[in-house]
């Protein structure tokens, strides 16, 4: 089976990156995997076994033109079985145009909760992409969604038929995460704090809503003065977060960290992981926390209800509700037995979830998601 994938992720261009390694893993299930990367950053290493990388850099319209030409050339020369795009956005329109003359099946991947009202009204970009989504998905031969939540929302909206949708999360090396131990340097650095919370993600407020966590900490430290929140990541809203932390006088209780390379070991040094997102597709960081036995407190997004079960291996609260979030975190602070139990249950839940542990089973379903299109 030969697959052509269109992506905007520059990490694919760097053979040392985790996303590049994941693409190599995906390619192992196929005869050939061709990826056109529409991004400015990086330099492509064009051939890695049966993984072929094509770089389309430059200003916006030049990138699109280069990607279109590359796709047409690959379709003409390599006898592609299915074309896939990593999101139902403008690149999906480009792919749809490129395949018209070749009658090749078309797969749309959905990694974000595109039916969420929070996503659809996040900004003018999302409003436009929502219209593209509504146009593109019904024209796809098949759809791959990263969670049941997303799949069901597309089916309910009438955008996709149930028999055309495959649910397959992004592959995560859970076996590696389960072997992680708490980072001794992190334990030592924060040992003065009796309760430590961690969050991780891009500093993009419209999606991650880290303001909710900072606001929650303002209330929490009144009851637990030595409580600590560490948010690891980077992004355009970092200065906004720093300003709010300073305005609240929380410099000793809320710390922003750079991206962490070994995130499972970092998370394992904390008492709870917090996810405050307005919308999510899946939530790999929650999986990594569960793998190391750390309870998860999260808004009702992504894998909440599918892997994170309220009251069993974590706590799930309504999106945007600071009071409910604060109450959930406080319940973990004063009940270490519940905290430990939820952590153990989370780890057991991950171990029972075969798809996340068995690489061969994941690859079988990955290949099957394309076979469904043919």
ZICORNOR-V562705 format. One record per pair of residues at least 12 apart in sequence whose C-alpha atoms are under 8 Angstrom apart, sorted by the first residue. I is the first residue (numbers start at 1). GAP is how many residues later the second one is. If there is no record, write none. Layout:
I,GAP ; I,GAP
This chain:
1,29 ; 1,30 ; 1,31 ; 1,79 ; 1,80 ; 2,28 ; 2,29 ; 2,30 ; 2,31 ; 2,32 ; 2,76 ; 2,77 ; 2,78 ; 2,79 ; 2,80 ; 3,27 ; 3,29 ; 3,30 ; 3,31 ; 3,77 ; 3,78 ; 3,79 ; 3,80 ; 3,81 ; 4,29 ; 4,30 ; 4,31 ; 4,32 ; 4,67 ; 4,70 ; 4,76 ; 4,78 ; 4,79 ; 4,80 ; 5,28 ; 5,29 ; 5,30 ; 5,31 ; 5,78 ; 5,79 ; 5,80 ; 5,81 ; 6,29 ; 6,30 ; 6,31 ; 6,32 ; 6,77 ; 6,78 ; 6,79 ; 6,80 ; 6,85 ; 6,89 ; 7,28 ; 7,29 ; 7,30 ; 7,31 ; 7,78 ; 7,79 ; 7,84 ; 8,29 ; 8,30 ; 8,31 ; 9,28 ; 9,29 ; 9,30 ; 10,27 ; 10,28 ; 10,29 ; 10,30 ; 10,31 ; 10,32 ; 11,31 ; 12,25 ; 13,24 ; 13,29 ; 13,30 ; 13,31 ; 13,32 ; 13,40 ; 13,42 ; 14,28 ; 14,29 ; 14,30 ; 14,31 ; 15,30 ; 22,149 ; 23,28 ; 24,24 ; 24,27 ; 26,337 ; 26,340 ; 27,23 ; 27,24 ; 28,22 ; 29,334 ; 29,335 ; 29,337 ; 29,338 ; 30,337 ; 31,19 ; 32,18 ; 32,19 ; 32,20 ; 33,17 ; 33,18 ; 33,19 ; 34,17 ; 34,18 ; 34,19 ; 34,20 ; 35,16 ; 35,17 ; 35,18 ; 35,19 ; 36,17 ; 36,18 ; 36,19 ; 36,20 ; 36,31 ; 36,34 ; 36,35 ; 37,16 ; 37,17 ; 37,18 ; 37,19 ; 37,30 ; 38,17 ; 38,18 ; 38,19 ; 38,25 ; 38,26 ; 38,29 ; 39,16 ; 39,17 ; 39,18 ; 39,19 ; 39,24 ; 40,16 ; 40,17 ; 40,18 ; 40,19 ; 41,16 ; 43,12 ; 54,16 ; 55,12 ; 64,27 ; 64,30 ; 68,26 ; 68,27 ; 68,30 ; 71,24 ; 71,27 ; 72,26 ; 72,27 ; 75,24 ; 75,27 ; 80,24 ; 81,23 ; 81,24 ; 81,293 ; 82,22 ; 82,23 ; 82,24 ; 82,25 ; 82,288 ; 82,291 ; 82,292 ; 83,12 ; 83,16 ; 83,21 ; 83,22 ; 83,23 ; 83,24 ; 84,22 ; 84,23 ; 84,24 ; 84,25 ; 85,22 ; 85,23 ; 85,24 ; 86,22 ; 86,23 ; 86,24 ; 86,25 ; 87,21 ; 87,22 ; 87,23 ; 87,24 ; 88,20 ; 88,21 ; 88,22 ; 88,41 ; 88,44 ; 88,45 ; 88,48 ; 88,49 ; 89,40 ; 89,43 ; 89,44 ; 89,47 ; 90,39 ; 90,42 ; 92,16 ; 92,44 ; 93,39 ; 93,43 ; 105,35 ; 105,36 ; 105,268 ; 105,269 ; 106,34 ; 106,35 ; 106,36 ; 106,267 ; 107,33 ; 107,34 ; 107,35 ; 107,36 ; 107,37 ; 107,263 ; 107,266 ; 108,29 ; 108,32 ; 108,34 ; 108,35 ; 108,36 ; 109,34 ; 109,35 ; 109,36 ; 109,37 ; 110,33 ; 110,34 ; 110,35 ; 110,36 ; 110,40 ; 110,171 ; 111,34 ; 111,35 ; 111,170 ; 111,171 ; 112,38 ; 112,167 ; 112,168 ; 112,169 ; 112,170 ; 113,36 ; 113,37 ; 113,166 ; 113,167 ; 113,168 ; 113,189 ; 114,16 ; 114,19 ; 114,36 ; 115,35 ; 115,38 ; 115,39 ; 116,163 ; 118,160 ; 118,161 ; 119,88 ; 119,159 ; 119,160 ; 122,84 ; 122,85 ; 134,25 ; 137,22 ; 137,23 ; 138,21 ; 138,22 ; 141,23 ; 141,232 ; 142,22 ; 142,23 ; 142,24 ; 142,230 ; 142,231 ; 143,17 ; 143,21 ; 143,22 ; 143,23 ; 144,21 ; 144,22 ; 144,23 ; 144,24 ; 144,225 ; 145,20 ; 145,21 ; 145,22 ; 145,23 ; 145,24 ; 146,21 ; 146,22 ; 146,23 ; 146,24 ; 146,135 ; 146,136 ; 147,20 ; 147,21 ; 147,22 ; 147,134 ; 147,135 ; 147,155 ; 147,156 ; 148,19 ; 148,158 ; 149,153 ; 149,154 ; 150,131 ; 151,14 ; 151,15 ; 151,16 ; 164,208 ; 164,209 ; 166,203 ; 168,197 ; 168,198 ; 169,113 ; 170,112 ; 171,185 ; 171,191 ; 172,112 ; 172,184 ; 173,183 ; 173,184 ; 174,113 ; 174,114 ; 174,117 ; 174,182 ; 174,183 ; 175,182 ; 177,87 ; 177,88 ; 177,111 ; 177,114 ; 177,115 ; 178,110 ; 178,113 ; 178,114 ; 179,113 ; 180,84 ; 180,85 ; 180,88 ; 180,112 ; 181,83 ; 181,84 ; 181,87 ; 181,111 ; 182,83 ; 182,84 ; 182,85 ; 182,86 ; 182,87 ; 183,82 ; 183,83 ; 183,85 ; 183,86 ; 184,85 ; 186,80 ; 186,83 ; 187,82 ; 192,34 ; 193,33 ; 193,34 ; 193,35 ; 194,32 ; 194,33 ; 195,31 ; 195,32 ; 195,33 ; 195,75 ; 195,76 ; 195,138 ; 196,31 ; 196,32 ; 196,33 ; 196,34 ; 196,74 ; 196,75 ; 196,76 ; 197,30 ; 197,31 ; 197,32 ; 197,33 ; 197,73 ; 197,74 ; 197,75 ; 197,76 ; 197,77 ; 198,31 ; 198,32 ; 198,33 ; 198,34 ; 198,69 ; 198,72 ; 198,73 ; 198,74 ; 198,75 ; 198,76 ; 199,30 ; 199,31 ; 199,32 ; 199,33 ; 199,74 ; 199,75 ; 199,76 ; 200,31 ; 200,32 ; 200,33 ; 200,75 ; 200,85 ; 201,30 ; 201,31 ; 201,32 ; 201,33 ; 202,31 ; 202,32 ; 202,33 ; 203,30 ; 203,31 ; 203,32 ; 203,33 ; 203,34 ; 203,35 ; 204,31 ; 204,32 ; 204,33 ; 205,32 ; 206,72 ; 207,70 ; 207,71 ; 207,72 ; 207,73 ; 208,67 ; 208,68 ; 208,69 ; 208,70 ; 208,71 ; 209,67 ; 209,68 ; 209,69 ; 209,111 ; 210,31 ; 210,66 ; 210,67 ; 211,30 ; 212,64 ; 212,108 ; 212,109 ; 212,110 ; 213,63 ; 213,109 ; 214,30 ; 214,31 ; 214,40 ; 215,107 ; 216,106 ; 216,107 ; 216,109 ; 216,110 ; 217,12 ; 217,36 ; 217,37 ; 217,109 ; 218,30 ; 218,32 ; 219,107 ; 220,106 ; 220,110 ; 221,32 ; 226,27 ; 227,26 ; 228,24 ; 228,25 ; 228,26 ; 228,27 ; 229,24 ; 229,25 ; 229,26 ; 230,24 ; 230,25 ; 230,26 ; 230,27 ; 231,23 ; 231,24 ; 231,25 ; 231,26 ; 232,24 ; 232,25 ; 232,26 ; 232,27 ; 232,28 ; 233,23 ; 233,24 ; 233,25 ; 233,26 ; 233,27 ; 234,24 ; 234,25 ; 242,14 ; 263,25 ; 264,24 ; 264,25 ; 264,27 ; 264,28 ; 265,27 ; 267,21 ; 267,22 ; 267,25 ; 267,27 ; 268,21 ; 268,24 ; 268,25 ; 268,26 ; 270,24 ; 271,23 ; 271,24 ; 271,68 ; 272,22 ; 272,23 ; 272,24 ; 272,25 ; 273,13 ; 273,16 ; 273,21 ; 273,22 ; 273,23 ; 273,24 ; 274,22 ; 274,23 ; 274,24 ; 275,21 ; 275,22 ; 275,23 ; 275,24 ; 276,22 ; 276,23 ; 276,43 ; 276,44 ; 277,21 ; 277,22 ; 277,24 ; 277,42 ; 278,21 ; 278,23 ; 278,41 ; 278,42 ; 279,22 ; 279,23 ; 280,21 ; 280,22 ; 281,20 ; 281,21 ; 281,22 ; 282,19 ; 282,20 ; 282,21 ; 283,19 ; 283,20 ; 286,22 ; 287,63 ; 290,53 ; 290,56 ; 290,57 ; 290,60 ; 291,55 ; 291,56 ; 291,59 ; 292,51 ; 292,55 ; 293,47 ; 293,49 ; 293,50 ; 293,51 ; 293,52 ; 293,53 ; 293,54 ; 294,46 ; 294,48 ; 294,49 ; 294,50 ; 294,52 ; 295,18 ; 295,19 ; 295,44 ; 295,45 ; 295,47 ; 295,48 ; 295,51 ; 296,12 ; 296,17 ; 296,18 ; 296,19 ; 297,17 ; 297,18 ; 297,19 ; 297,20 ; 297,28 ; 297,31 ; 297,32 ; 298,16 ; 298,17 ; 298,18 ; 298,19 ; 299,17 ; 299,18 ; 299,19 ; 299,20 ; 299,21 ; 300,16 ; 300,17 ; 300,18 ; 300,19 ; 301,18 ; 304,12 ; 307,42 ; 307,43 ; 308,38 ; 311,31 ; 312,30 ; 312,33 ; 312,34 ; 313,28 ; 313,29 ; 313,30 ; 313,31 ; 313,32 ; 313,33 ; 313,36 ; 314,28 ; 314,29 ; 314,32 ; 315,13
